[in-house]
Amino acid sequence: MSAAETTSSFAAARAAFEQVIAFTRQAAVDEITHGQLERELATRMREVTRVLFQDHLDLREVREARA
């Protein structure tokens, strides 16, 4: 598998993480408490982890099919 294929296979996880970054850059986030921000980030990062795991499983499936 080429480096390009490996990178593109994790595009969904990268996009999910970029959404978290975009969220934290919003001015409105300055108005919530630290606790609220921590909870929101925990929720959003669980989703990033889920998407990353799925991206890995998808890549594994491709590798196993080639073997």
C-alpha positions in Angstrom: 0.0 0.0 0.0 1.4 3.4 -1.0 1.8 6.3 1.4 -0.9 8.2 -0.5 -3.4 5.3 0.0 -2.6 5.1 3.7 -3.0 8.9 4.2 -6.3 9.0 2.3 -7.6 6.0 4.3 -7.6 8.2 7.4 -9.3 11.2 5.8 -12.4 10.9 7.8 -10.4 10.9 11.1 -8.5 13.9 10.0 -11.7 15.7 9.1 -13.2 14.9 12.4 -10.2 16.2 14.3 -10.2 19.4 12.2 -13.8 19.9 13.2 -12.8 19.8 16.9 -10.1 22.4 16.2 -12.6 24.6 14.4 -15.0 24.3 17.3 -12.3 25.5 19.8 -11.4 28.5 17.6 -15.0 29.9 17.8 -15.3 33.0 19.8 -18.5 31.6 21.4 -16.3 29.0 23.1 -14.7 31.8 25.1 -18.1 32.2 26.9 -18.4 28.7 28.3 -16.9 27.5 31.5 -13.8 25.3 31.6 -15.9 22.4 32.8 -18.3 22.8 29.9 -15.4 23.0 27.4 -13.8 19.9 28.9 -17.1 17.9 28.6 -17.7 19.1 25.1 -14.1 18.2 24.0 -14.5 14.8 25.7 -17.6 14.1 23.6 -16.1 15.4 20.4 -12.9 13.5 20.9 -14.7 10.2 21.6 -16.2 10.7 18.1 -12.7 11.4 16.6 -11.5 8.2 18.3 -14.5 6.2 16.9 -13.9 7.5 13.4 -10.1 6.8 13.7 -10.8 3.2 14.8 -13.2 2.8 11.9 -10.7 4.2 9.5 -8.1 1.7 10.8 -10.6 -1.2 10.4 -11.3 -0.1 6.9 -7.6 0.0 6.1 -7.1 -3.5 7.7 -9.9 -4.8 5.5 -8.1 -3.5 2.4 -4.8 -5.0 3.5 -6.3 -8.4 4.3 -8.1 -8.5 0.9 -4.8 -8.0 -0.8 -3.0 -10.7 1.2 
